[in-house]
Amino acid sequence: MKSASKPSIVLLGGGGREHAMAWKLTRDGATVHVLPGNGGIPNSHPAISATDFPAIQSFCEAHGVRLIVVGPEAPLAAGVTDYFAGSGIRVFGPGRAGAVLESSKVWSKDFMRRHGVATAQAWQYRSDMLADARAKA
């Protein structure tokens, strides 16, 4: 009987959430490479940014990685899932169009209002309006 090899995964991010995810994935038997990671996360690779998709792809190809798990919203908003579509490397996370719901609070509020989703009141300001924006309220 042939034994399954341990999966090799890239985890994008470097915060506490990614530390917890790396810990759990490693306990479940995966080899986890954290890009960029941080000094407290084993197997971190700080030279590779979570939004440098060509460098991530090269890393994945060199290490036999076939799955990328994304922690923070920035790589999703930048289109990491779209970039890797068709590459043979799967990404756990929505494409850019889906990520905008989390990455743009203005877009999210407009979406919720258009679709009747209850949400707290919010205001949008341009930088030139900030000086006296809510001072009058």
C-alpha positions, 0 to 999 in steps of 0.5 A: 500500500502506497502512503500519501505524501505530506501536502506542501502548502503556501500560507500567505500573511504574517500575523496572528491569524496566519500563525494559528493557521500554520500551527493547525495545518502543520499539526494536521501533517502538512508542510507549511511555508509562510510568505512572508510570515514573521520571526515567530512563525516557523518556516517563514520566508520574509523575502517574498511579499504576499502580493508578489505573485510571480515570486510566489509562483516561482516559490510554489513551483520550486517547492512542489506546492499545489495549494495557497491559503490566504490569510489577509485580504490584501492578496485577495483584493490584489487578485491572487486567486485570479492570477493563479487560475489555470496554473495548476496551483489552487488558491483557497479564497475568493477572486478579486470580484468577491474580495471587494466585499471585504476589502472596500468598506464603501463598496460593501456599504453600497452593496448592503444598501442596494440589497436591503441588508441591515447595516450600521450608518456610515459616512464616506469622506474625501481627504479634502472634506476631513477637516470639518466633516463631522465637526458640524454634526 
